[in-house]
Amino acid sequence: MNQEAKEVLEGILTKDLHELTSNDIAFLKARWDYLNADQKEKYKSVLVKEIKLEADQELDKLNKSELIAMAKKSNVDFNVSKKELIHNILEAQEK
């Protein structure tokens, strides 16, 4: 990692979780391997939340028949609204 990126990372790591911007979270996500175990523990909840949001947004781009096909493969209830279907698929993928 170059010096400029190190300085940016150090600045981000001084922030509280509620102070992180979406750019900070993206920066942390891209440099996850540079964090030590304590830093990973501190920031994982923010990154997991961001990853889930991205997955939700990607699934939302699919039409309902594509989502139903995914739901059937995951053995989840597909006789629900699109929003609930996305939730069920994501929940099944976490298991």
N, C-alpha and C positions, 0 to 999 in steps of 0.2 A: 504494500500500500504506500502510495507516495505521501510526502510530508503534508501537503494540503489536505488530503483525505484524512490523515491521522488527526489533524487539528480539528477538522469538522466533527469527526467521531468523538474526540475528547469533549468537545462542546456539547454534543448531544447527550453524552453520558453523564453530564452534570445536571441535566434537567430531570424534574420529577415526571412521572408517567403522564399526568394530566397536562403537562406543558408541551408534550411532543406534537409536532405538526405532522401532516401526512407526508411531507418531504423527509422529515426526520425518521419516520417509521420506514419509509422506503429505503433510506440510506442504511438504517440498521439491518433491515432484511437482506440487503445486498452484501453486507459485510458481517453477517452472522458468524462466520468462521473465525473472525478476528476477536470475538468477545470471549472473555474467560467464563468459567462456570458460574460465578456469582452474577456477572452481568447478564448472561443468558437467562438465569433464573429470574432476575429482576424484570427483564423486558419481554419474556416469552408470552405473557398474557396479552400484551399489546400486539405482538406479531401474530399470534394465533387468531386474535380477533380480526386483524387485517386480512389474513389468509382466508378466513371463513367468509368475509365480506366479498373478497375477490371471487371465490368459488360460487357464492350466491349470485353475483352479477353475471358470471359466465353461464350458469345454468338458466338464468332468467332470459338469456338470449335464445334459448332453445324453444321450439314450439311444444305444445302439450303432448303430442304423440311421441316425440323424442324423449320427453321426460318420463312418460309412461313406460317406454321400452327400458329405460334405465332403472326405473322403479321395480319392474318385473325381475330384472336381473339381480336386484338387491333384496328381493322378497319383501318389499314394503308396500303399504297401502297406497293405491293409486287412484282410488275413487274419492278424491278430495280436490280442493282448489289448487291452482297452479302454485301459489305461494306455499301452501301446506305440502304439496308434492316436493317442491325444492327442499323444504325443511326436512322432510322424511328421508330424501336421498342423501343429504349431507349428514344427517344423523347416522344413517346406516354406514356411510363411508368412514365415520369415526371409529366404528367398532372393529 
